């Protein structure tokens, strides 16, 4: 009989019981009697997702793989309730910055209204290394994150996004594990939603929808969860995510110290 597990329980099982970070693997392709080892990183993400599904099945953990691969989530961890326990599988080359897509920008805008529980999804993120000469693959890091824990503002937009000709195409992750820019990830879902609303205004393609998005989302959220969520205005919180905020705080403390003396 299969067992229901939360994303966090699954994560702990992979890390501590299965010790996934100590394993070495590869990607092989077989046609007839001929088998070859692949050394291309661009297929690793899809392969790891299939591996996770097989691991779940062999570990007798209850799940359903989404039959629509272009729509989230990748995996439902609670087949009895498809509005909860969403799991997204992501992977990236650990020797580079993460560049996987979190969601198409326009799709996410509408999906937050149609399915506000999308925001509760867990992201199981594999950071792998691959020897392109031998094809050997190793899992260097494994994270379990929420969307606001892997995104932050960027210079052009209030949210990490991929753009083309000035138009937002995808929500992308930041380098959450190495804060080189001094800009931290969002502290909460509410702050992420505030930044997302601002990005809707900033994006020329979605600007006409910006005025109505907040009310539509709040109404949908209340209907599903039975409670309200307070989304601050971006201008009220953006200072927390500014590169100069730490310097400003230091100057403030220094000024107070001087005045105290």
C-alpha positions as CSV (number, residue, x, y, z in Angstrom):
1,X,0.0,0.0,0.0
2,X,1.4,3.4,-1.0
3,X,2.0,6.2,1.6
4,X,1.2,9.9,1.4
5,X,4.2,12.1,2.1
6,X,4.6,15.8,2.3
7,X,7.2,17.5,0.1
8,X,9.4,18.1,3.2
9,X,9.2,14.4,4.2
10,X,10.1,13.4,0.7
11,X,13.0,15.8,0.7
12,X,14.3,14.4,4.0
13,X,14.0,10.8,2.7
14,X,16.1,11.7,-0.4
15,X,18.7,13.5,1.6
16,X,19.1,11.3,4.7
17,X,17.8,7.8,3.8
18,X,18.5,7.5,0.1
19,X,21.6,9.8,0.4
20,X,21.0,11.1,-3.1
21,X,24.0,13.5,-2.9
22,X,26.4,10.6,-2.6
23,X,25.3,8.9,-5.8
24,X,26.7,9.0,-9.3
25,X,24.7,8.4,-12.4
26,X,24.5,8.9,-16.1
27,X,22.0,9.3,-19.0
28,X,21.9,6.4,-21.5
29,X,19.9,5.9,-24.6
30,X,19.2,2.5,-26.1
31,X,17.9,1.6,-29.5
32,X,17.8,-2.1,-30.2
33,X,21.0,-3.6,-29.0
34,X,22.9,-0.4,-29.2
35,X,23.2,1.8,-26.1
36,X,25.0,5.1,-25.9
37,X,25.8,7.4,-23.0
38,X,24.6,11.0,-23.4
39,X,26.7,14.0,-22.3
40,X,24.3,16.8,-23.0
41,X,23.1,18.9,-20.1
42,X,19.9,20.2,-21.8
43,X,18.1,16.9,-21.2
44,X,19.1,16.4,-17.6
45,X,16.1,18.2,-16.1
46,X,13.5,16.0,-17.8
47,X,15.5,12.9,-17.0
48,X,15.7,13.8,-13.3
49,X,12.0,14.3,-13.2
50,X,11.4,10.9,-14.7
51,X,13.9,9.4,-12.2
52,X,12.0,11.1,-9.3
53,X,8.7,9.5,-10.5
54,X,10.3,6.1,-10.7
55,X,11.9,6.5,-7.2
56,X,8.5,7.5,-5.8
57,X,6.9,4.4,-7.3
58,X,9.6,2.0,-6.0
59,X,9.6,3.6,-2.6
60,X,5.8,3.1,-2.6
61,X,5.0,6.8,-2.1
62,X,1.6,7.8,-3.4
63,X,1.7,10.4,-6.2
64,X,0.3,11.2,-9.7
65,X,2.5,12.6,-12.5
66,X,0.8,15.4,-14.3
67,X,-0.4,14.1,-17.7
68,X,-0.1,17.7,-19.1
69,X,3.7,18.3,-19.0
70,X,3.4,21.9,-20.1
71,X,1.3,22.8,-17.1
72,X,2.2,22.8,-13.4
73,X,2.7,20.9,-11.3
74,X,5.0,18.1,-12.3
75,X,3.8,15.8,-9.6
76,X,0.7,15.7,-7.3
77,X,1.7,14.3,-3.9
78,X,-1.9,14.0,-2.8
79,X,-3.9,12.2,-5.6
80,X,-7.0,12.6,-3.5
81,X,-6.8,16.4,-3.5
82,X,-5.3,17.9,-6.7
83,X,-5.5,21.4,-5.2
84,X,-2.8,20.7,-2.6
85,X,0.7,19.2,-2.3
86,X,2.0,20.3,-5.6
87,X,5.6,19.4,-6.4
88,X,7.7,21.0,-9.1
89,X,11.0,19.3,-10.1
90,X,13.7,21.6,-11.2
91,X,17.4,21.0,-12.1
92,X,20.4,23.1,-13.1
93,X,24.1,22.8,-13.7
94,X,25.6,23.6,-10.3
95,X,28.7,25.1,-11.9
96,X,26.5,27.8,-13.4
97,X,23.6,30.0,-12.2
98,X,20.1,28.5,-12.2
99,X,18.3,29.3,-15.4
100,X,15.3,27.1,-15.4
101,X,11.8,28.5,-15.9
102,X,9.6,28.9,-12.9
103,X,6.5,29.9,-15.0
104,X,5.6,31.7,-18.1
105,X,4.8,35.2,-17.0
106,X,1.4,35.6,-18.7
107,X,0.3,32.1,-17.7
108,X,1.3,32.7,-14.1
109,X,-0.7,36.0,-14.1
110,X,-3.9,34.2,-15.0
111,X,-3.2,31.0,-13.0
112,X,-2.8,32.9,-9.7
113,X,-6.4,33.9,-10.2
114,X,-7.8,30.6,-11.5
115,X,-5.8,28.5,-9.1
116,X,-4.4,30.5,-6.2
117,X,-3.2,27.3,-4.6
118,X,-0.5,27.3,-7.3
119,X,1.4,29.6,-5.0
120,X,1.7,26.9,-2.3
121,X,3.7,24.6,-4.7
122,X,7.0,23.2,-3.4
123,X,10.1,23.3,-5.6
124,X,12.5,20.3,-5.4
125,X,15.6,21.6,-7.0
126,X,18.6,19.5,-8.0
127,X,21.9,21.1,-8.5
128,X,24.0,18.7,-10.5
129,X,27.4,18.5,-12.0
130,X,28.2,16.6,-15.2
131,X,31.4,15.4,-16.8
132,X,30.8,16.1,-20.4
133,X,33.6,13.8,-21.4
134,X,32.4,10.7,-19.5
135,X,28.8,11.6,-19.0
136,X,29.0,11.0,-15.3
137,X,26.4,12.9,-13.3
138,X,26.4,13.8,-9.6
139,X,23.9,15.6,-7.4
140,X,25.9,18.2,-5.6
141,X,23.0,20.0,-3.9
142,X,19.3,19.5,-3.3
143,X,16.9,22.2,-2.1
144,X,13.2,22.3,-1.2
145,X,11.9,25.9,-1.7
146,X,8.8,28.0,-2.1
147,X,8.6,30.4,-5.0
148,X,9.3,33.5,-2.9
149,X,12.5,31.8,-1.6
150,X,14.1,31.6,-5.0
151,X,13.1,35.0,-6.5
152,X,14.1,38.6,-5.7
153,X,14.1,42.0,-7.5
154,X,16.5,42.7,-10.4
155,X,17.7,46.0,-11.7
156,X,15.0,46.4,-14.5
157,X,12.1,44.6,-12.8
158,X,10.8,44.1,-9.3
159,X,11.0,40.3,-9.9
160,X,13.6,38.0,-11.5
161,X,12.3,37.5,-15.0
162,X,13.6,36.6,-18.5
163,X,12.7,39.3,-21.1
164,X,12.7,39.5,-24.9
165,X,12.5,42.9,-26.5
166,X,11.6,44.4,-23.2
167,X,8.7,42.0,-22.6
168,X,8.5,39.6,-19.7
169,X,8.4,36.1,-20.9
170,X,9.2,33.9,-17.9
171,X,9.7,34.1,-14.1
172,X,13.2,32.9,-13.4
173,X,15.1,32.0,-10.2
174,X,17.8,34.0,-8.7
175,X,21.0,32.6,-7.2
176,X,19.3,32.1,-3.8
177,X,22.3,30.2,-2.3
178,X,24.9,32.9,-3.0
179,X,23.8,36.5,-2.5
180,X,26.5,38.2,-4.5
181,X,24.4,41.3,-5.4
182,X,23.4,42.1,-1.8
183,X,19.7,41.9,-2.8
184,X,18.0,39.2,-0.7
185,X,15.2,36.9,-1.7
186,X,11.6,37.8,-0.7
187,X,10.8,37.3,2.9
188,X,7.2,36.0,2.4
189,X,4.5,35.1,-0.1
190,X,3.0,38.6,0.5
191,X,6.2,40.4,-0.5
192,X,6.5,38.2,-3.6
193,X,3.0,39.0,-4.6
194,X,3.6,42.7,-4.1
195,X,6.7,42.4,-6.4
196,X,4.7,40.4,-8.9
197,X,1.9,43.0,-9.0
198,X,4.6,45.7,-9.7
199,X,6.1,43.5,-12.5
200,X,2.6,43.3,-14.1
201,X,2.6,47.2,-14.2
202,X,6.2,47.3,-15.4
203,X,5.7,44.8,-18.3
204,X,4.3,46.6,-21.3
205,X,2.4,43.6,-22.5
206,X,0.5,43.1,-19.2
207,X,0.1,46.7,-18.0
208,X,-3.6,46.9,-19.1
209,X,-4.4,44.0,-16.8
210,X,-2.5,45.4,-13.8
211,X,-5.3,47.6,-12.4
212,X,-7.6,44.6,-12.0
213,X,-5.2,41.8,-11.1
214,X,-5.1,42.6,-7.3
215,X,-8.9,42.6,-6.8
216,X,-9.4,39.5,-9.0
217,X,-6.7,37.6,-7.1
218,X,-7.8,38.6,-3.7
219,X,-11.4,37.5,-4.5
220,X,-10.1,34.1,-5.7
221,X,-7.8,33.7,-2.7
222,X,-10.6,34.4,-0.3
223,X,-13.0,32.0,-2.0
224,X,-10.5,29.1,-1.9
225,X,-8.8,29.7,1.5
226,X,-11.7,31.3,3.4
227,X,-9.4,34.1,4.6
228,X,-7.9,37.3,3.3
229,X,-4.3,37.9,2.4
230,X,-2.7,41.3,2.8
231,X,-0.5,42.3,-0.1
232,X,1.5,45.4,0.6
233,X,2.2,48.0,-2.0
234,X,5.6,47.6,-3.6
235,X,6.6,51.2,-2.8
236,X,6.1,50.4,0.9
237,X,8.5,47.4,1.0
238,X,10.9,47.8,-1.9
239,X,13.5,49.4,0.4
240,X,14.0,46.0,2.1
241,X,15.3,44.6,-1.2
242,X,17.5,47.5,-2.3
243,X,21.2,47.0,-2.7
244,X,21.8,50.2,-0.7
245,X,19.4,49.3,2.1
246,X,22.1,47.8,4.2
247,X,24.3,50.8,3.7
248,X,21.4,53.1,4.6
249,X,20.7,51.1,7.8
250,X,24.4,51.4,8.7
251,X,24.4,55.2,8.1
252,X,21.3,55.4,10.3
253,X,22.9,53.5,13.1
254,X,26.1,55.5,12.8
255,X,24.1,58.8,12.9
256,X,22.2,57.6,16.0
257,X,25.5,56.7,17.7
258,X,27.0,60.1,16.9
259,X,23.9,61.8,18.3
260,X,24.0,59.7,21.4
261,X,27.6,60.7,22.1
